[in-house]
Amino acid sequence: MKFLRELFQKNFSTLLTMFLLVAVPLLGSSSLLVLLYQKQELLQNLSLVQQLLYFVVIAFTMAFAFTPTTFVAIVTGYYFGWLGLPGMVLAYALASVIGYELAQRLDHGKLRNFLHLFPKAEAVLGELQNQSWQLIILTRLSPVLPFALMTFVLAIVGVPRRRFLVASVLGMLPRSLFFYWLGTQASDVLALLRDPDQGTLSKAVLLVLVAASLFGLFVVFNRALQKALRRGTPENS
């Protein structure tokens, strides 16, 4: 109880931001569904400048959690086809950078400083940093883990910026390519956005991605915990 009380007292702004990064995508995607329903021609026949502007805008909306990445992949695939894939990947990379910098500036290292008071927790976190490649890729692989929230968490954990960017893009590709392909095949984008896991293939792919991500994260966290315990903590040295 003391740990939780101090955690909330000293990291209230950080925890509030994390909560908003979970809640905002639900509101954002609902609003965009209404907008697309009213103006389905909005993203058709865009000029080159307008297309570039679109990818910049979605980078910011993903970074600030206004649009889920699954939503973006489906819409981009539907309206732009495979020619839009490089733009979407670059938008993901830009969103990751923006989210990382935002988290760093909001948290200012407060959570890491707080964990100095709890050597065991800090030791586990240190081990997770040593396995950050696997950690980042596995968190990005799952379509159920919110993109903006995971960006925020990984940034305040202290994952190196360049490693974070590269591993984020690599981890996002499997699920993004699948949803992008669904978008290119859709006859009704609104129906697909309302229920993206429709069909046996979609359900099977989603299940595999979630299971692989969760199992991999369990292995990574368990390995970090075991290594931290074997190494011992300062209070036990």
Buried (B, 14 or more C-beta within 10 A) or exposed (E): EEEEEEBEEBBEEBEEBBEBBEEBBEEBBEEBBEEBEEEEEEBEEBEEEEBEEBBBEBBBBBBBBBBBBBBBBBBBBBBBEEEBBEBBBBBBBBBBBBBBBBBBEBBEEBBBEBBEEBBBBBBBBBBBBEBBBBBBBBBBBBBEBBBBBBBBBBBBBBBEEEBBBBBBBBBBBBBBBBBBBBBBEBEEBEEBBEEBBEEEEBEEBBEEBBEBBBEBBEEBBEBBBEBBBEEEBEEEE
